[in-house]
Structure formats: structure tokens, C-alpha cells
């Protein structure tokens, strides 16, 4: 059991140390650095970033659920994505180059006919 510190500075130091231990554990568990947070994100009032802390907890849950022997509720966390490496032949790559994507401004007859954006502007002379 933790001892209750009598000096305020000792209490703050201990809180910061516990947060640092948590982030170290999370990294050792398999969560990448992009999902972890610095101690200040949870401890300092000026640098408080609870969104990043929640992201870290979510990533920890996803990583825990993916480990063998997980006994928590299934489906509580999103499923961890798996690598899906695809191999394409030269023939398939060449066929893909001849297809015109809709991202290249193929409007297929789209016009602004019939669109009205509120009331018409009345100009009085």
C-alpha cells in the first residue's frame, strides 16, 4: 500500500511518478508512442490534454483485447487491425492505369440546374 506523503511537493512528485510508470507500462505492453501521452497531459493544469489520455487508454484496451488470454468483455474495444498485404501482377497494374477515376473530375452530366440557395437578391434602382 502507498504511504500518504505529508509534504505537498512529495505528493505531486509521487503522482507524476505514477503517471510516468503507467505510460512506461503501456509502451512495454505494445502501444506505440503515437498513442501515449506525456505526464504533463494528465497532471499539469495548463497543459491538460484529456483527449490524448483517452486515446492512450483506448489503444491500451485494443492492444489488451488482441493478446491471447484476454478475459474481458468481447467487442468492448474495436478490433485491432491486421496487415493485409496485397500482391498485384504487372497485368493488373497496367489495367488499373487505364481506368479513369471519378477523382479526376468526371462530372457525368452534373449541373447546377434547379439549385436555389435561398431567396433571390432584389436590386432596386
Rosetta silent file (secondary structure, phi, psi, omega in degrees, C-alpha in Angstrom):
SEQUENCE: XXXXXXXXXXXXXXXXXXXXXXXXXXXXXXXXXXXXXXXXXXXXXXXXXXXXXXXXXXXXXXXXXXXXXXXXXXXXXXXXXXXXXXXXXXXXXXXXXXXXXXXXXXXXXXXXXXXXXXXXXXXXX
SCORE:     score description
SCORE:     0.000 S_00000001
   1 L     0.000  144.134 -179.653    0.000    0.000    0.000 S_00000001
   2 L   -75.803  143.410  175.555    1.185    3.505   -0.784 S_00000001
   3 L   -84.509  146.076  177.745    2.107    5.814    2.064 S_00000001
   4 L   -83.061  117.490 -179.438    0.364    9.155    2.258 S_00000001
   5 L   -72.406  144.168 -178.025    3.031   11.874    1.846 S_00000001
   6 L   -90.189  -21.579 -179.422    2.956   14.686    4.376 S_00000001
   7 L  -102.415  135.228 -177.536    4.608   17.290    2.177 S_00000001
   8 H   -58.789  -40.335 -179.767    2.700   18.642   -0.839 S_00000001
   9 H   -63.002  -36.781  178.270    5.793   18.549   -3.069 S_00000001
  10 H   -67.359  -38.380  178.852    6.265   14.866   -2.266 S_00000001
  11 H   -63.129  -45.647  179.785    2.628   14.158   -3.157 S_00000001
  12 H   -63.227  -42.727 -179.890    2.986   15.896   -6.525 S_00000001
  13 H   -62.937  -40.318  179.946    6.234   14.095   -7.252 S_00000001
  14 H   -66.917  -40.423  177.497    4.647   10.742   -6.435 S_00000001
  15 H   -61.563  -44.701  179.362    1.632   11.432   -8.675 S_00000001
  16 H   -63.370  -38.297  179.722    3.914   12.340  -11.567 S_00000001
  17 H   -65.957  -38.915  178.817    5.984    9.201  -10.990 S_00000001
  18 H   -66.030  -39.701  177.742    2.865    7.001  -11.089 S_00000001
  19 H   -64.487  -42.601  178.638    1.749    8.571  -14.372 S_00000001
  20 H   -63.305  -38.594  177.615    5.238    8.008  -15.822 S_00000001
  21 H   -64.927  -39.338  178.225    5.125    4.363  -14.703 S_00000001
  22 H   -61.680  -48.780 -178.405    1.745    3.943  -16.399 S_00000001
  23 H   -65.038  -34.032  176.924    2.993    5.324  -19.720 S_00000001
  24 H   -65.991  -43.367  177.904    6.095    3.122  -19.485 S_00000001
  25 H   -61.266  -42.794 -178.612    3.914    0.054  -18.858 S_00000001
  26 H   -60.829  -42.318  179.157    1.661    0.977  -21.794 S_00000001
  27 H   -66.995  -39.930  178.140    4.670    1.170  -24.133 S_00000001
  28 H   -67.011  -28.200 -179.378    6.028   -2.156  -22.867 S_00000001
  29 H   -73.168  -22.021  176.522    2.587   -3.694  -23.395 S_00000001
  30 L   126.067    0.519  178.312    2.754   -2.855  -27.099 S_00000001
  31 L   -78.263  132.969 -177.704    1.061    0.517  -27.559 S_00000001
  32 L   -71.943  161.256 -177.312    3.040    2.717  -29.963 S_00000001
  33 H   -61.596  -27.988 -178.255    4.490    6.074  -28.917 S_00000001
  34 H   -66.554  -22.052 -179.586    1.985    7.992  -31.028 S_00000001
  35 H   -96.552  -11.718  179.445   -0.839    6.875  -28.721 S_00000001
  36 L   -83.367  175.511 -177.229    0.900    7.557  -25.408 S_00000001
  37 L  -136.992  152.869  174.236    0.972   10.897  -23.636 S_00000001
  38 L   -75.395  160.584 -178.275    3.500   12.903  -21.628 S_00000001
  39 L   -57.461  -35.526 -177.648    2.985   13.237  -17.872 S_00000001
  40 H   -62.949  -26.556 -178.914    2.010   16.893  -18.266 S_00000001
  41 H   -65.075  -21.507  179.940   -1.040   15.913  -20.324 S_00000001
  42 H  -111.599  -23.796 -170.936   -2.646   14.457  -17.223 S_00000001
  43 H  -103.117  -43.538 -175.462   -1.002   16.332  -14.370 S_00000001
  44 L   -80.480  134.376 -179.380   -0.385   19.981  -15.287 S_00000001
  45 L   -67.848  -37.370 -178.899   -3.429   22.245  -15.358 S_00000001
  46 L   -73.254  -28.210 -176.519   -2.062   24.453  -18.159 S_00000001
  47 L  -109.679   19.824 -176.521   -1.085   21.527  -20.371 S_00000001
  48 L   -61.719  125.127 -179.361   -4.055   19.275  -19.579 S_00000001
  49 L  -136.261   77.212 -176.655   -4.893   17.122  -22.605 S_00000001
  50 H   -68.038  -24.937  177.649   -7.523   14.596  -21.565 S_00000001
  51 H   -63.050  -42.439  179.398   -8.282   13.714  -25.179 S_00000001
  52 H   -68.048  -35.275  176.849   -4.773   12.292  -25.613 S_00000001
  53 H   -64.197  -41.908  177.768   -5.109   10.409  -22.320 S_00000001
  54 H   -65.332  -37.805  176.794   -8.379    8.852  -23.564 S_00000001
  55 H   -61.115  -41.159 -179.880   -6.701    7.912  -26.853 S_00000001
  56 H   -65.560  -43.356  179.925   -3.979    6.142  -24.859 S_00000001
  57 H   -64.899  -39.265  178.198   -6.489    4.229  -22.721 S_00000001
  58 H   -64.557  -43.965  178.817   -8.404    3.195  -25.848 S_00000001
  59 H   -63.371  -36.808  176.772   -5.196    1.995  -27.528 S_00000001
  60 H   -64.036  -41.945  177.890   -4.330    0.033  -24.378 S_00000001
  61 H   -63.976  -41.238  178.551   -7.757   -1.644  -24.452 S_00000001
  62 H   -64.001  -43.087 -179.625   -7.396   -2.534  -28.136 S_00000001
  63 H   -66.593  -40.497 -179.737   -3.928   -3.965  -27.516 S_00000001
  64 H   -64.802  -40.680 -178.854   -5.112   -5.938  -24.454 S_00000001
  65 H   -65.758  -28.228 -178.925   -8.041   -7.437  -26.356 S_00000001
  66 H   -80.159  -15.496 -178.797   -5.676   -8.627  -29.091 S_00000001
  67 L   -75.652  145.291  175.621   -3.446  -10.522  -26.619 S_00000001
  68 L   -67.766  141.848 -179.601   -4.060  -14.244  -26.113 S_00000001
  69 L    90.790    8.294  178.469   -5.748  -14.992  -22.811 S_00000001
  70 L   -65.709  127.117 -176.037   -7.850  -11.805  -22.777 S_00000001
  71 L  -115.857    9.875  179.621  -10.764  -12.431  -20.407 S_00000001
  72 L   -79.688 -175.368 -179.665  -12.589   -9.103  -20.605 S_00000001
  73 L   -68.587  134.699  179.360  -15.813   -8.390  -22.463 S_00000001
  74 L   -77.716  139.539  177.232  -15.632   -9.143  -26.179 S_00000001
  75 L    83.140    1.469  179.141  -16.451   -6.301  -28.526 S_00000001
  76 L   -71.106  -41.227  177.601  -15.964   -3.563  -25.933 S_00000001
  77 L  -102.944  152.274  174.573  -12.900   -2.242  -27.768 S_00000001
  78 L   -62.361  151.879 -179.691  -12.578   -2.017  -31.541 S_00000001
  79 L   -71.302  138.377  178.587  -10.796   -4.941  -33.135 S_00000001
  80 L   -68.355  133.926 -178.638   -7.093   -4.401  -33.773 S_00000001
  81 L   -72.002  148.163  179.518   -6.389   -4.070  -37.475 S_00000001
  82 L  -112.967  153.004  178.695   -4.322   -6.712  -39.161 S_00000001
  83 L   -67.090  140.118  179.009   -1.899   -6.293  -42.013 S_00000001
  84 L  -133.959   78.441 -177.506   -3.385   -7.007  -45.403 S_00000001
  85 L   -80.423  130.462 -178.502   -0.532   -7.026  -47.902 S_00000001
  86 L  -115.571  141.176  178.397   -1.662   -7.426  -51.490 S_00000001
  87 L  -112.606  124.880  178.978    0.365   -8.603  -54.416 S_00000001
  88 L  -114.121  142.707  176.718   -0.614   -7.404  -57.893 S_00000001
  89 L   -80.327  165.561  177.828    0.691   -8.738  -61.175 S_00000001
  90 H   -60.414  -36.703  179.155    2.054   -6.418  -63.871 S_00000001
  91 H   -60.466  -45.312  179.696   -1.066   -7.146  -65.887 S_00000001
  92 H   -67.077  -38.747  179.049   -3.349   -5.922  -63.070 S_00000001
  93 H   -64.576  -41.248  178.312   -1.253   -2.792  -62.503 S_00000001
  94 H   -66.716  -38.475  178.720   -1.426   -1.859  -66.211 S_00000001
  95 H   -64.822  -34.801  179.195   -5.209   -2.452  -66.250 S_00000001
  96 H   -70.228  -26.542  179.888   -5.599   -0.107  -63.288 S_00000001
  97 H   -74.182  -21.571 -178.223   -3.759    2.698  -65.093 S_00000001
  98 L   -87.400   -9.320 -178.923   -6.311    2.753  -67.908 S_00000001
  99 L   -85.535  129.438  177.315   -9.312    3.320  -65.609 S_00000001
 100 L   -89.703  119.471 -177.945  -10.356    6.965  -65.199 S_00000001
 101 L   -79.907  154.394  175.436  -11.263    7.549  -61.598 S_00000001
 102 H   -68.931  -10.688  177.016  -14.102    9.823  -60.523 S_00000001
 103 H   -73.636  -13.213 -179.155  -11.457   11.757  -58.601 S_00000001
 104 H   -95.317   37.195  173.143  -10.290   13.220  -61.910 S_00000001
 105 L    60.912   46.742  172.075  -13.352   15.498  -62.271 S_00000001
 106 L   -93.584  101.632 -171.983  -15.656   13.302  -64.275 S_00000001
 107 L   -83.331  -17.233  176.717  -18.940   15.043  -63.552 S_00000001
 108 L    52.219   46.994  175.371  -21.137   12.713  -65.625 S_00000001
 109 L    82.980   12.880  179.471  -23.671   15.408  -66.546 S_00000001
 110 L   -73.135  130.025  176.623  -23.840   17.135  -63.166 S_00000001
 111 L  -133.304  174.844  177.136  -25.113   20.710  -63.431 S_00000001
 112 L   -98.307   14.781 -179.051  -26.407   23.368  -61.100 S_00000001
 113 L   -64.281  131.932  178.117  -29.776   23.469  -62.818 S_00000001
 114 L    86.370   -1.438  178.807  -32.623   23.666  -60.366 S_00000001
 115 L   -82.842  136.958  174.372  -30.473   24.655  -57.422 S_00000001
 116 L  -132.127  131.871 -178.204  -31.698   27.525  -55.306 S_00000001
 117 L  -111.126   69.478  179.294  -29.704   28.987  -52.455 S_00000001
 118 L    85.662 -159.076 -178.285  -32.316   30.937  -50.525 S_00000001
 119 L   -78.245  151.500  176.559  -34.190   33.957  -51.775 S_00000001
 120 L   -72.313  156.035 -179.214  -33.107   35.799  -54.910 S_00000001
 121 L   -83.819  126.074  179.691  -31.383   39.137  -54.460 S_00000001
 122 L   -97.883  122.029  179.772  -33.623   42.114  -55.225 S_00000001
 123 L  -108.198  121.999 -178.738  -31.823   45.108  -56.661 S_00000001
 124 L  -108.370  129.145  179.642  -33.745   48.365  -56.521 S_00000001
 125 L  -106.377    0.000    0.000  -32.571   51.255  -58.671 S_00000001
